[in-house]
């Protein structure tokens, strides 16, 4: 991720979750799928983990923050 346009991988997501001491949830709605796929990344150290979760949407080109999360959709 040193250069502009370089993607982060699961390694960077887990590193960020660990640094921020919070869970990061990323969803991707692949073409043709009926429901989006969710991936949850937890900090490597479980001590002092916050109750906050960061939600991101993988558009296939980049990550966007999710402003609202609802259940039962």
N, C-alpha and C positions, 0 to 999 in steps of 0.2 A: 504494500500500500504506500510505498515511497513515492510512486509516480501517480499523477492524476489519471483517472480512468482505471486504476488497478483495483480489483475486487478483493474484499476480505473473505476469509474462509471461516469454517467453524472454529478454527484455532483462535482467530481474532475475536470472534463473538464470545467464546468462553473466557478469553483473557479480559474482555471488557466487563462481562458479568462478574468475574472475580474482582476486578479493580473497583467496580461500583458496589459490590456486595449485594447484587440484586439479580433476579431471574430476568432473562430476556426471552420473549416469545415471538417467533417469526412465523408468519403464515404465507403460503403461496397457493394460489388458485390456478392450477395447471389447466390449459385448454382441454375441454372435453370432460373434465372431472366434475362430479356433482357437488362435492363439498371441498373446501380448501384443506390443505394439509398444514398442521401446526407442528412446530418444532420448538421445544423448550430447552433453554440452556441455563444451567444453574452454576453458581460460583463453585470453584474447586474446593474452597474452604467453607464449611457450613456454619462457622461461628459468626455471629453478628450479622446474619443475612437480613436485609430489610424486607418489609412486607410489600414494598413497591415492586411492580413488574413493568418492564418496558416492552411495549408491543410495537412490532415493526411489520410492514407488509413488503414482501419481496415481489416486485413487479416483473422480475425477469431481467430488468435493466439496472435497477437500483433499489434501495430500501427507502420506504417512506414511513414516517411515524403514523401510528394509528391514533386518531383523536378520540374515538368512542368505541367501547367494546360492549356488545349486548349479547345476551344468551337467548337460546331458543330460536335462532334464525334459521 
